[in-house]
Amino acid sequence: MSVSEIKIYRIIGTYRKKYKKYLFRKEVRALKEKDALEKALTEITSIGILRRQITIQEIREITPEESQDYLIRELSK
């Protein structure tokens, strides 16, 4: 049995709120891409956005050096 390694994913997408379109980029740590997407959607919907208002454009695994989130970089050391 191998130990799963936590990866960093960058999720880019848009959501609509009050007839405006907003771009977002989330960086999350997760074991699988599916888990990362769920975590990002949960964070976005916590501010009152419905899942049907969200369009995901890209989900990509990135290295700790590529991450622009200081906390994620530090946790990945």
C-alpha positions in Angstrom: 0.0 0.0 0.0 1.5 3.3 -1.1 1.0 6.6 0.8 -1.0 9.1 -1.2 0.6 12.4 -1.7 -1.3 15.6 -1.3 -1.2 17.7 -4.6 -2.0 21.3 -5.3 -4.7 22.1 -7.9 -5.5 25.4 -9.5 -9.1 25.8 -10.4 -10.1 28.7 -12.8 -13.7 29.5 -13.6 -16.4 32.1 -13.7 -19.6 32.7 -11.8 -22.6 35.0 -12.4 -24.0 37.3 -9.7 -26.5 40.1 -10.4 -26.0 40.0 -14.1 -22.3 40.4 -13.8 -19.7 37.7 -14.6 -16.8 37.3 -12.2 -13.5 35.4 -12.8 -12.1 33.4 -9.9 -8.9 31.3 -9.3 -8.7 29.0 -6.4 -5.7 27.0 -5.3 -6.5 24.0 -3.1 -4.6 21.0 -1.7 -6.2 17.6 -2.2 -5.5 14.0 -3.0 -7.5 13.9 -6.2 -8.8 16.3 -8.8 -12.4 15.5 -7.9 -11.8 16.4 -4.2 -10.1 19.6 -5.2 -13.0 20.7 -7.3 -15.5 19.9 -4.5 -13.4 21.9 -2.0 -13.3 24.9 -4.4 -17.0 24.7 -5.1 -17.8 24.6 -1.4 -15.7 27.7 -0.8 -17.4 29.6 -3.6 -20.9 28.6 -2.7 -20.3 29.6 0.9 -20.7 33.3 -0.2 -24.2 32.8 -1.6 -23.4 31.7 -5.2 -25.3 28.7 -6.5 -23.5 25.8 -8.1 -25.5 26.3 -11.3 -24.0 29.9 -11.6 -20.4 28.5 -11.6 -18.6 27.5 -14.8 -15.3 25.7 -14.4 -12.8 26.5 -17.2 -9.7 24.7 -16.0 -8.5 22.3 -13.3 -4.7 21.8 -13.3 -2.2 20.2 -10.9 0.6 22.7 -10.1 3.9 22.6 -8.2 4.3 24.3 -4.9 6.6 26.8 -6.7 3.8 27.8 -9.1 1.3 28.4 -6.3 0.6 32.1 -5.6 -1.0 31.3 -2.2 1.7 31.7 0.5 -0.1 29.3 3.0 -0.3 26.5 0.4 3.3 26.9 -0.5 4.4 26.7 3.1 2.2 23.7 3.9 3.7 21.9 0.9 7.3 22.1 2.1 
